[in-house]
């Protein structure tokens, strides 16, 4: 099942995508898509609905992040060996973990706003893993049972802030609008093998990233199990699992970074696609809901 949230006339509308790719209104059954809908029982109740009987929603409505409660936005660094190579870094022997503030999470087509003074803002298409049931010290064989579903994430990153300003990666990952998510939350039954998904990203129509989750260093099950040793994963938590090669800082001989007016398009097989326009710093664009 593909779940979405839209903003229509100032109101949040929960929705599902039908077999023809049309959005169906879920308001007669739920008020929003949150933790109550992310566990197996909640998803099964929604899957039992006859979507064809539900009202259609306008296709051009503003898309929000496809679920409303996100306590943690966890990132995994250098989780593709070829991306580590283009970054000039060693392939990690254990997952590299960082956090993005949850307020960076915006809808899939929200503007990306460059922070003041930014000169090295970069793109990263990533598979997002949404937790559906609490995970604490789970094994790899148990791990996927704690996943509600998957989504597309653009882990936008300011490389100067990340690598040249001292300290951890977080300050380069945590700028406003640096976490577009969606368009959908695709339930795990529709993604039987999260380690076999093609993924891509374009800037201004030029393809930069063309990869597959097959080449992850640490797969989804391993990441969920690993993280659950260090922190409790709760329903709604999001794990961005790393990016394949083709980021701007890896372009040789001259890296390419985002500038105002650039347009990013990105997607993952079966999970939909996103489009973001890049803007210079503007508080109104940051605060816009979609």
ZITA-V227488 format. One line per field, one symbol per residue. ss: DSSP state (@ for helix, = for strand, . for the rest). A space follows every 50 residues. Layout:
ss: ???
This chain:
ss: .=======..=======.....===.........@@@@.@@@@@@@@... @@@..=.....===........=====..=@@@@@@.........===== .@@@==.....==.......==..=======...=....@@@@@@@==== =====.==@@@@@......@@@@.....===...===@@@.......=== ===..=======@@@=...@@@@@@@@@@@..=....===.......@@@ ............======...========...@@@@@...
